């Protein structure tokens, strides 16, 4: 079994809870053990602007700590019909970190509208790209129940979702998730 050390930086609670579980599940399917390697760096930057401000520093730390993988992501926060805003945001974030990464594979994701939307696509009644038009407040209320209890409920929700999640279904319903998921699979193939 191979071991992969990863460092990650995200803007929200659900990403912080879910990404390690996602990597663990994908790792089991591919005989890889993913080990979080953030050191003293907090994975949840608590907002998009903070991720953008910290991304380069985290990328440098990923290199210094000899991580194999650096995952950084933000929410687009709006519905992007054309895909142009998604591409622009992803390119900007990639350009911010790529100079600082030495022998570390980067995965940059931009969730349309937010990471929570991706997880809701596991529910079969949602068709491709149908959730992005819903407001963030509506999605968060459905997802967490009481928005004020998001941190308390996050780990429980993530663990419940990961048990039965089918990443291929989400990839069919969200282009931005498909990009993220396929980048992880591409990394695994290179290992």
C-alpha positions in Angstrom: 0.0 0.0 0.0 1.3 3.4 -1.0 1.3 6.4 1.4 0.5 9.9 0.2 1.0 13.0 2.4 -1.3 15.9 1.6 -1.7 19.5 2.7 -4.9 21.3 2.1 -6.5 24.8 2.4 -10.2 25.4 2.0 -12.7 28.1 2.9 -15.4 26.3 4.8 -16.4 23.8 7.4 -17.8 21.2 5.1 -14.7 21.0 3.0 -12.5 20.7 6.1 -14.7 17.8 7.3 -15.3 16.1 4.0 -12.0 16.2 2.0 -10.1 13.9 4.4 -13.0 11.4 4.3 -13.2 11.6 0.5 -9.5 10.9 0.2 -9.7 8.1 2.7 -12.5 6.5 0.6 -10.7 7.0 -2.7 -7.5 5.7 -1.1 -9.2 2.5 0.1 -10.4 1.9 -3.5 -6.8 2.4 -4.8 -4.6 0.9 -2.1 -3.4 4.3 -1.0 -3.2 5.7 2.5 -3.7 9.5 2.5 -2.1 11.3 5.5 -3.0 14.9 6.3 0.2 16.9 6.5 -0.9 20.4 7.5 1.4 20.6 10.5 0.2 23.6 12.6 -1.6 25.1 9.6 -5.4 25.2 9.9 -7.1 23.6 6.9 -10.2 25.9 7.1 -9.3 29.5 6.3 -12.9 30.6 7.1 -13.6 32.5 3.9 -12.6 32.9 0.2 -10.5 36.0 0.7 -8.5 34.3 3.4 -7.8 31.3 1.2 -6.6 33.5 -1.6 -4.3 35.4 0.9 -2.9 32.2 2.4 -2.6 30.0 -0.6 1.0 30.8 -1.5 2.2 30.4 2.1 0.4 27.0 2.4 1.9 25.9 -0.9 5.4 26.7 0.3 4.7 24.8 3.5 3.5 21.8 1.5 6.8 21.8 -0.3 8.9 22.3 2.9 7.0 19.5 4.7 7.5 17.2 1.7 3.8 16.7 1.0 3.0 14.8 -2.2 -0.2 16.6 -2.8 -1.6 20.1 -2.2 -5.3 20.7 -2.4 -6.7 24.2 -2.3 -10.2 25.3 -3.1 -12.7 28.1 -3.0 -16.4 28.4 -3.7 -17.4 30.5 -6.8 -20.4 31.8 -4.9 -22.5 32.4 -8.0 -24.1 30.3 -10.7 -21.8 30.4 -13.8 -23.8 29.4 -16.9 -20.9 29.9 -19.3 -18.1 28.4 -17.2 -15.9 31.5 -17.9 -15.9 32.7 -14.3 -15.0 29.2 -13.1 -12.1 28.9 -15.4 -10.8 32.4 -14.6 -11.0 31.7 -10.8 -9.3 28.4 -11.1 -6.5 29.8 -13.3 -5.9 32.7 -10.8 -5.6 30.4 -7.9 -3.4 28.0 -9.8 -1.1 30.9 -10.8 -0.9 32.0 -7.1 0.4 28.6 -5.9 2.4 27.1 -8.8 5.6 29.0 -8.2 5.8 27.8 -4.6 5.3 24.1 -5.2 8.4 22.0 -5.5 7.7 18.3 -6.3 4.1 18.7 -5.0 1.2 17.8 -7.2 -1.4 20.7 -7.0 -5.2 20.2 -7.1 -7.1 23.4 -7.3 -10.9 23.3 -7.1 -13.5 25.9 -7.6 -17.0 24.7 -6.5 -19.9 26.1 -8.3 -21.6 27.7 -6.2 -20.3 26.0 -3.1 -18.9 22.7 -1.9 -22.2 21.9 -0.2 -23.9 21.9 -3.5 -21.7 19.0 -4.8 -22.7 16.8 -1.8 -26.4 17.4 -2.4 -26.1 16.0 -5.9 -25.8 12.6 -4.3 -29.5 12.9 -3.9 -30.9 11.3 -7.1 -33.7 13.9 -7.6 -31.4 16.6 -8.6 -30.5 16.8 -12.3 -27.3 18.0 -13.7 -26.4 21.6 -12.8 -29.9 22.1 -11.3 -28.7 23.0 -7.8 -26.5 25.9 -8.8 -29.5 28.1 -9.3 -30.7 27.7 -5.7 -29.6 30.3 -3.2 -26.7 29.5 -0.8 -28.9 30.1 2.2 -31.5 27.6 1.0 -28.9 25.0 0.4 -27.1 25.5 3.7 -30.4 25.4 5.6 -31.3 22.1 4.0 -27.8 20.8 4.5 -27.1 21.8 8.1 -30.6 22.4 9.4 -29.8 25.3 11.8 -27.0 27.4 10.1 -25.7 28.3 13.5 -25.0 24.6 14.2 -23.0 24.0 11.0 -19.7 23.3 12.8 -21.4 20.9 15.3 -23.2 19.0 12.6 -20.5 19.0 9.9 -18.5 15.9 10.9 -21.7 13.9 11.5 -23.1 14.9 8.2 -19.9 14.2 6.3 -19.5 10.8 7.9 -23.1 9.9 7.0 -22.7 11.1 3.4 -19.3 9.3 2.8 -20.8 5.9 3.6 -22.9 5.7 0.5 -21.6 8.5 -1.8 -21.0 7.7 -5.4 -18.5 10.2 -6.8 -19.3 9.2 -10.4 -22.9 10.3 -9.9 -21.8 13.7 -8.6 -19.3 14.0 -11.5 -22.1 13.5 -14.0 -24.2 16.3 -12.4 -21.6 19.0 -11.7 -18.8 19.9 -14.1 -16.8 21.6 -11.3 -16.9 18.5 -9.1 -16.0 16.3 -12.1 -12.9 18.4 -12.6 -11.9 18.1 -9.0 -12.6 14.3 -8.8 -10.7 13.6 -12.0 -7.7 15.6 -10.9 -7.5 13.3 -7.8 -7.8 10.2 -10.0 -5.2 11.6 -12.3 -2.8 12.1 -9.3 -3.4 8.5 -8.2 -2.6 7.2 -11.7 0.7 9.1 -11.6 1.6 7.6 -8.2 
